[in-house]
């Protein structure tokens, strides 16, 4: 009966419309979750990346980010590098999925900001205020001022090693160093870096920003951490970017995905369980 078949076909339209609407909402939410905010990204960059790449992306111990990126899709390229790092270089992985401190939205935000740096930062970043020197007990036989080293550590090392040396994306420094001369070992590591890892060379003689005296001070502070090990291993301070999140889980998106899957299953069952009468 043609009229019956036509009625059945029109009866299926609301289900198809519902499914299409759910999928549209799902795709919209997914697109929104991938979109980065440049303003938030600027704050995350200043707190996590500027120490290596410079406050304006001009490069420091890390690469210059103000040039154009050689990729068909610069946004996807930058986001991939920030998420996964670059193996064998001083660029670590920053995403929580790869052991870093930043969630998915923070990765999207900072990536959007980095792409915006092409051609130079639109607004000059304010000059950093030098951190005050906090007295730190000296360690016998160690050269350098650990108090000055503490301030330098907070400015240059805490982003990777934590504000108390407890470790973040870099190693935990609250430990005794297996060396006959611990300061010489620490000093050499700071000055020359560790090839093939995320630890860059910080000495001016090796292309870094720190003088020999500053490296003495930082190494003195790091040695003082092992001397005060029982009190230095405090709970990790939340990341400067505020990334104490739920691991980047996007619950609204997950719920929408589940609803869409259920709708698809219902539609499949509905179509497979009904036969259109012939005639």
KOLTILO-563557 format. One record per residue (C-alpha): residue in one letter; z, y, x. Coordinates in steps of 0.02 Angstrom, whole numbers, padded with zeros to 5 digits, always signed. Example, Ala and Ser with C-alpha at 12.3 -4.5 7.8 and 13.67 -1.06 7.14 Angstrom:
A+00390-00225+00615
S+00357-00053+00684
This chain:
X+00000+00000+00000
X-00058+00160+00087
X+00071+00267-00003
X+00213+00154+00053
X+00154+00156+00234
X+00138+00347+00229
X+00314+00362+00161
X+00380+00248+00299
X+00291+00350+00432
X+00365+00513+00369
X+00537+00432+00359
X+00529+00403+00546
X+00501+00587+00586
X+00687+00639+00578
X+00733+00503+00703
X+00595+00557+00822
X+00647+00739+00804
X+00829+00694+00839
X+00781+00596+00994
X+00668+00735+01057
X+00806+00862+01030
X+00933+00758+01126
X+00815+00734+01271
X+00776+00921+01273
X+00961+00963+01280
X+00984+00835+01419
X+00843+00907+01524
X+00905+01085+01496
X+01081+01040+01550
X+01015+00949+01703
X+00910+01099+01752
X+01059+01216+01731
X+01167+01102+01838
X+01039+01113+01980
X+01023+01302+01973
X+01121+01395+02107
X+01209+01563+02094
X+01170+01676+02242
X+01329+01780+02223
X+01442+01628+02226
X+01335+01556+02365
X+01364+01711+02470
X+01552+01685+02458
X+01538+01501+02501
X+01424+01542+02648
X+01545+01671+02717
X+01689+01548+02703
X+01602+01395+02774
X+01437+01433+02862
X+01446+01607+02939
X+01555+01545+03081
X+01405+01447+03149
X+01255+01537+03073
X+01318+01717+03081
X+01373+01830+02939
X+01193+01877+02902
X+01116+01708+02943
X+01054+01775+03108
X+01117+01624+03205
X+01268+01598+03316
X+01303+01421+03373
X+01197+01368+03224
X+01015+01405+03182
X+00943+01571+03125
X+00926+01560+02935
X+00841+01727+02904
X+00666+01660+02940
X+00551+01576+02816
X+00576+01389+02794
X+00423+01280+02833
X+00427+01179+02672
X+00326+01172+02512
X+00489+01184+02415
X+00614+01285+02519
X+00752+01265+02388
X+00742+01075+02391
X+00728+01074+02582
X+00881+01183+02609
X+00984+01090+02479
X+00943+00923+02561
X+00994+00987+02733
X+01157+01061+02669
X+01198+00902+02573
X+01157+00775+02709
X+01163+00875+02871
X+01046+00835+03015
X+01089+00676+03109
X+01114+00697+03295
X+01139+00886+03284
X+01282+01007+03254
X+01235+01021+03070
X+01356+00910+02971
X+01342+00847+02793
X+01431+00964+02672
X+01418+00871+02507
X+01564+00770+02443
X+01443+00625+02416
X+01420+00619+02605
X+01601+00651+02653
X+01597+00841+02653
X+01705+00966+02556
X+01578+01046+02436
X+01535+00987+02261
X+01360+00983+02187
X+01369+01156+02109
X+01434+01234+02270
X+01292+01151+02365
X+01167+01224+02241
X+01249+01396+02255
X+01253+01405+02445
X+01075+01335+02456
X+01013+01471+02338
X+01096+01602+02447
X+01023+01530+02609
X+00848+01534+02535
X+00878+01716+02484
X+00913+01759+02667
X+00728+01745+02709
X+00684+01915+02778
X+00864+01968+02801
X+01019+01984+02694
X+00998+02112+02557
X+01174+02179+02577
X+01259+02196+02744
X+01414+02088+02753
X+01574+02184+02788
X+01636+02178+02967
X+01764+02040+02985
X+01942+02101+03011
X+02019+02021+03166
X+02157+01900+03118
X+02333+01946+03175
X+02403+01851+03323
X+02545+01735+03271
X+02664+01685+03411
X+02645+01501+03454
X+02765+01411+03572
X+02685+01383+03741
X+02666+01212+03819
X+02720+01188+03999
X+02577+01175+04123
X+02446+01238+04000
X+02339+01391+04037
X+02297+01519+03904
X+02389+01603+03761
X+02409+01484+03613
X+02448+01631+03497
X+02281+01713+03535
X+02203+01540+03529
X+02272+01515+03354
X+02184+01672+03291
X+02023+01618+03377
X+02042+01443+03304
X+02057+01512+03127
X+01901+01619+03152
X+01793+01487+03235
X+01860+01311+03214
X+01961+01298+03052
X+01805+01283+02944
X+01773+01112+03020
X+01944+01057+03084
X+02058+01130+02950
X+02174+01279+02965
X+02309+01170+03046
X+02192+01056+03142
X+02215+00920+03010
X+02029+00886+03000
X+01898+00930+02870
X+01718+00891+02916
X+01776+00892+03097
X+01903+00781+03185
X+02091+00785+03161
X+02163+00877+03311
X+02346+00838+03276
X+02351+00700+03403
X+02383+00661+03585
X+02225+00663+03688
X+02194+00509+03795
X+02166+00599+03959
X+02258+00626+04122
X+02232+00813+04097
X+02225+00845+03907
X+02186+01030+03922
X+02043+01000+04041
X+01973+00872+03919
X+01992+00987+03769
X+01925+01136+03864
X+01770+01041+03921
X+01738+00981+03743
X+01752+01157+03672
X+01644+01231+03809
X+01502+01103+03809
X+01516+01022+03638
X+01479+00838+03608
X+01295+00794+03614
X+01228+00707+03460
X+01373+00761+03350
X+01420+00910+03242
X+01525+00983+03384
X+01424+01124+03464
X+01448+01209+03633
X+01556+01365+03615
X+01553+01434+03792
X+01443+01585+03827
X+01378+01492+03980
X+01309+01360+03861
X+01239+01479+03731
X+01397+01497+03629
X+01496+01654+03582
X+01662+01626+03674
X+01716+01687+03845
X+01805+01578+03972
X+01972+01662+03932
X+01948+01631+03746
X+01912+01448+03778
X+02073+01438+03880
X+02167+01514+03733
X+02091+01398+03603
X+02120+01243+03709
X+02301+01298+03736
X+02324+01311+03548
X+02245+01140+03517
X+02360+01061+03647
X+02508+01144+03558
X+02458+01052+03399
X+02487+00883+03480
X+02652+00945+03552
X+02708+00992+03375
X+02631+00838+03294
X+02776+00795+03175
X+02761+00965+03088
X+02576+00998+03112
X+02512+00858+03004
X+02541+00949+02840
X+02439+00913+02686
X+02262+00978+02699
X+02239+01155+02640
X+02107+01172+02503
X+01937+01223+02569
X+01911+01412+02580
X+01775+01400+02451
X+01897+01331+02324
X+01814+01161+02322
X+01962+01064+02251
X+01849+01005+02114
X+01827+00842+02021
X+01698+00783+02146
X+01555+00872+02062
X+01564+00767+01903
X+01471+00854+01763
X+01552+00780+01608
X+01448+00874+01478
X+01290+00809+01562
X+01360+00632+01571
X+01406+00635+01386
X+01233+00699+01339
X+01155+00562+01444
X+01257+00430+01355
X+01211+00501+01184
X+01027+00501+01232
X+01036+00320+01291
X+01120+00266+01129
X+00988+00359+01027
X+00848+00273+01123
X+00927+00102+01095
X+00947+00137+00908
X+00766+00192+00897
X+00704+00037+00987
X+00805-00077+00874
X+00745+00018+00720
X+00562+00000+00766
X+00574-00181+00821
X+00673-00236+00668
X+00554-00167+00536
X+00375-00219+00501
X+00254-00108+00409
X+00189-00203+00255
X+00003-00241+00256
X-00111-00189+00111
